[in-house]
Amino acid sequence: MLFDNANKKCLKGYNSLAYDEACIDIISTLQDAVSIFGQYDECHKCDFQNLTALNSSANNTSIVVNTRSPLTLYYVVDNVTHSPFKKMFYEHYRYGWNITTNGSKIAIKEPADNAYLPILMAFVLLFCFGTLWYMVKCIYKNCNRLRQFFIWNSEMEEDLGGSSPGTPLVIERTPSVRKHPHRIKSIDVFRGLAIILMIFVNYGGGKYWFFQHSVWNGITVADLVFPWFLWVMGLSLTVSFQSKLRRAVPRRQMVFQVIRRSLILVLLGVIINSNKNMSTIADLRFPGVLQRIGVAYLVVGILEVIFMKRTEVDSISVIHDVVVAWPQWLFVISLIVIHTCVTFLADVPGCGKGYLGPGGILGTLTSILTVYLGVQAGKTLNTYQSVRARVLRWTVWGVVTGLVGGALCSFSRDNGPIPMNKQLWSLSFVFVTAGMAFIIQAFLFVIVDILRKWGGRPFFYPGMNAIILYVGHELMKNTFPFAWKPTEETHGTYLFMNLWGTFLWVSVSIFLYKRNIFLTI
């Protein structure tokens, strides 16, 4: 994280600061030189940086600091380090730090508007729009029922002898078309939720820190969407494969389909990467989101095609959904053992054993575990017909995996044997995000598919065409009308722009659904 020591920004005042910035005016009454050091809390085990220095001739200055995470500060006088302190600064605030012989004190000089006010306004507007839309739909449905009532009365009158000559006795009606009536709607809703969040955070998330990926350890909203998408892929894969096997689709044909889809995903990922500032072939970046999805789908897909039973229904055994998949679990656990041994036993040059820093592609192995936890959710769905059994097992899986993940990181950000890290796709990260996915799927299944209290809109539509939305939003990123260069760098302007871009892609998904256009690979 870089510190901006430009005094000009602070002199110009509030309007010169960008998002996540605050000013600190430092005044020293000491006769000796003072050196200011600091480091952000999100930079794990990083060395402190020299922010600025003051001397007798220049005993005051200003620095611009980032407000994403707490900042630890201390000052040094005559090689004596004074006690460090940690403080969370607020966006666009102006602070005063007085350093005297009696110590130092930081106080607020000029407050600013709450940085989260645009989120509240956006939430209120979306809530009002959703309420209005629901009211319009209710009125429309009631009008249709009233119209059908009058039509029924007129038809009864005609049947009793009131029809005019030449009126047909049988009135033909166009049959209503139900799209995908046998699909488990909650799966599409969850997938749609993941892809909408993915588009929003990829477009910037209003430049809020919790809609940005974690710098290293820890977890934010942005870190959830990719593992959720992989988890849902495993769930839908299981449901699809079971249906094909029951229809006696040859396993050889299913293997070819898995390979073809995996290659298409990898190819699409390479194409998207090549569309981003590539001038030579050396700039081509092969690792990517779709590439990892393709590799994980290939491994898990072939594993399931080989070992999945044609029928998994068993109403007696309480662990049948796990026992029936023991070969697959044995393979996946073997991958995790390899991942753990390489991580903690391999001697990395210059770093030693147990290296948990940047580098390596071992995260692909734990990504496969994320997908297979979704497969396990699908096996529960295929095995047990009782709603109570399905929801109870998903809830238990969610609680257990969440607790295991929390224990691995000691329920903290930087501690524990395996810290929670999206960059490394650590085991704690896998279990915590999968645990959330189990709970969310159980909730959506009850609300959308069983009680039918919510139709899943608008998340249902993007969930039906997720691949189009992902590829499209990546290719059209930073392109009008999905994005533009804002006139001022504030959370409000970026939030509006990013919500607008997301709204356009949701509208595209609704248009495709209404036109019965669905792209599968």
MOHU-V612494 format. One record per backbone hydrogen bond with DSSP energy under -0.5 kcal/mol. NH is the residue of the N-H (numbers start at 0). CO is the residue of the C=O. If there is no record, write none. Layout:
# MOHU-V612494
nh:NH co:CO
nh:NH co:CO
This chain:
# MOHU-V612494
nh:3 co:63
nh:4 co:2
nh:6 co:4
nh:8 co:5
nh:9 co:5
nh:10 co:6
nh:11 co:7
nh:12 co:8
nh:15 co:12
nh:16 co:13
nh:20 co:17
nh:21 co:64
nh:22 co:92
nh:23 co:62
nh:24 co:94
nh:25 co:23
nh:25 co:60
nh:26 co:24
nh:26 co:96
nh:27 co:58
nh:28 co:98
nh:33 co:53
nh:34 co:75
nh:35 co:51
nh:36 co:73
nh:37 co:48
nh:38 co:71
nh:40 co:69
nh:42 co:39
nh:43 co:41
nh:45 co:42
nh:48 co:37
nh:50 co:35
nh:50 co:48
nh:51 co:35
nh:53 co:33
nh:54 co:57
nh:60 co:25
nh:62 co:23
nh:63 co:3
nh:64 co:21
nh:64 co:62
nh:66 co:19
nh:70 co:86
nh:71 co:38
nh:72 co:70
nh:72 co:84
nh:73 co:36
nh:75 co:34
nh:76 co:79
nh:77 co:32
nh:79 co:76
nh:80 co:78
nh:81 co:74
nh:81 co:79
nh:84 co:72
nh:86 co:70
nh:88 co:86
nh:91 co:20
nh:92 co:89
nh:93 co:109
nh:94 co:22
nh:95 co:106
nh:96 co:24
nh:97 co:95
nh:97 co:104
nh:98 co:26
nh:98 co:96
nh:99 co:97
nh:99 co:102
nh:102 co:99
nh:104 co:97
nh:106 co:95
nh:108 co:93
nh:109 co:93
nh:116 co:113
nh:119 co:115
nh:120 co:116
nh:121 co:117
nh:122 co:118
nh:123 co:119
nh:124 co:120
nh:125 co:121
nh:126 co:122
nh:127 co:123
nh:128 co:124
nh:129 co:125
nh:130 co:126
nh:131 co:127
nh:132 co:128
nh:133 co:129
nh:134 co:130
nh:135 co:131
nh:136 co:132
nh:137 co:133
nh:138 co:134
nh:139 co:135
nh:140 co:136
nh:141 co:137
nh:142 co:138
nh:143 co:139
nh:144 co:140
nh:145 co:141
nh:146 co:142
nh:147 co:143
nh:148 co:144
nh:149 co:145
nh:150 co:146
nh:151 co:147
nh:152 co:148
nh:153 co:149
nh:154 co:150
nh:155 co:151
nh:156 co:152
nh:157 co:153
nh:158 co:154
nh:159 co:155
nh:160 co:157
nh:161 co:156
nh:162 co:157
nh:166 co:163
nh:170 co:168
nh:171 co:169
nh:177 co:175
nh:178 co:176
nh:180 co:177
nh:182 co:179
nh:184 co:182
nh:186 co:183
nh:187 co:183
nh:188 co:184
nh:189 co:185
nh:190 co:186
nh:191 co:187
nh:192 co:188
nh:193 co:189
nh:194 co:190
nh:195 co:191
nh:196 co:192
nh:197 co:193
nh:198 co:194
nh:199 co:195
nh:200 co:196
nh:201 co:197
nh:202 co:198
nh:203 co:200
nh:204 co:199
nh:206 co:203
nh:207 co:204
nh:210 co:207
nh:211 co:208
nh:215 co:216
nh:217 co:419
nh:220 co:209
nh:221 co:209
nh:222 co:219
nh:223 co:219
nh:223 co:220
nh:224 co:220
nh:226 co:222
nh:227 co:223
nh:228 co:224
nh:229 co:225
nh:230 co:226
nh:231 co:227
nh:232 co:228
nh:233 co:229
nh:234 co:230
nh:235 co:231
nh:236 co:232
nh:237 co:233
nh:238 co:234
nh:239 co:235
nh:240 co:236
nh:241 co:237
nh:242 co:238
nh:243 co:239
nh:244 co:240
nh:245 co:241
nh:246 co:242
nh:247 co:244
nh:248 co:243
nh:253 co:249
nh:254 co:250
nh:255 co:251
nh:256 co:252
nh:257 co:253
nh:258 co:254
nh:259 co:255
nh:260 co:256
nh:261 co:257
nh:262 co:258
nh:263 co:259
nh:264 co:260
nh:265 co:261
nh:266 co:262
nh:267 co:263
nh:268 co:264
nh:269 co:265
nh:270 co:266
nh:271 co:267
nh:272 co:268
nh:273 co:269
nh:274 co:270
nh:274 co:271
nh:275 co:272
nh:276 co:274
nh:277 co:273
nh:278 co:276
nh:282 co:279
nh:283 co:280
nh:285 co:283
nh:291 co:287
nh:292 co:288
nh:293 co:289
nh:294 co:290
nh:295 co:291
nh:296 co:292
nh:297 co:293
nh:298 co:294
nh:299 co:295
nh:300 co:296
nh:301 co:297
nh:302 co:298
nh:303 co:299
nh:304 co:300
nh:305 co:301
nh:306 co:302
nh:307 co:303
nh:313 co:382
nh:319 co:316
nh:321 co:318
nh:322 co:318
nh:323 co:319
nh:324 co:321
nh:325 co:322
nh:328 co:324
nh:329 co:325
nh:330 co:326
nh:331 co:327
nh:332 co:328
nh:333 co:329
nh:334 co:330
nh:335 co:331
nh:336 co:332
nh:337 co:333
nh:338 co:334
nh:339 co:335
nh:340 co:336
nh:341 co:337
nh:342 co:338
nh:343 co:339
nh:344 co:340
nh:345 co:340
nh:345 co:341
nh:347 co:345
nh:347 co:351
nh:350 co:347
nh:351 co:347
nh:363 co:360
nh:364 co:361
nh:365 co:361
nh:366 co:362
nh:367 co:363
nh:368 co:364
nh:369 co:365
nh:370 co:366
nh:371 co:367
nh:372 co:368
nh:373 co:369
nh:374 co:370
nh:375 co:371
nh:376 co:372
nh:377 co:373
nh:378 co:374
nh:379 co:375
nh:380 co:376
nh:381 co:377
nh:382 co:378
nh:383 co:379
nh:389 co:385
nh:390 co:386
nh:391 co:387
nh:392 co:388
nh:393 co:389
nh:394 co:390
nh:395 co:391
nh:396 co:392
nh:397 co:393
nh:398 co:394
nh:399 co:395
nh:400 co:396
nh:401 co:397
nh:402 co:398
nh:403 co:399
nh:404 co:400
nh:405 co:401
nh:406 co:402
nh:407 co:403
nh:408 co:404
nh:409 co:406
nh:410 co:405
nh:411 co:408
nh:417 co:407
nh:420 co:418
nh:421 co:215
nh:424 co:420
nh:425 co:420
nh:429 co:425
nh:430 co:426
nh:431 co:427
nh:432 co:428
nh:433 co:429
nh:434 co:430
nh:435 co:431
nh:436 co:432
nh:437 co:433
nh:438 co:434
nh:439 co:435
nh:440 co:436
nh:441 co:437
nh:442 co:438
nh:443 co:439
nh:444 co:440
nh:445 co:441
nh:446 co:442
nh:447 co:443
nh:448 co:443
nh:448 co:444
nh:449 co:444
nh:450 co:445
nh:452 co:446
nh:453 co:446
nh:459 co:455
nh:460 co:457
nh:461 co:457
nh:462 co:458
nh:463 co:459
nh:463 co:460
nh:464 co:460
nh:464 co:461
nh:468 co:464
nh:469 co:465
nh:470 co:466
nh:471 co:467
nh:472 co:468
nh:473 co:469
nh:474 co:470
nh:475 co:471
nh:476 co:473
nh:478 co:475
nh:481 co:478
nh:482 co:478
nh:485 co:483
nh:489 co:487
nh:493 co:489
nh:494 co:490
nh:495 co:491
nh:496 co:492
nh:497 co:493
nh:498 co:494
nh:499 co:495
nh:500 co:496
nh:501 co:497
nh:502 co:498
nh:503 co:499
nh:504 co:500
nh:505 co:501
nh:506 co:502
nh:507 co:503
nh:508 co:504
nh:509 co:505
nh:510 co:506
nh:511 co:507
nh:512 co:508
nh:513 co:509
nh:514 co:510
nh:515 co:512
nh:516 co:511
nh:517 co:515
nh:519 co:517
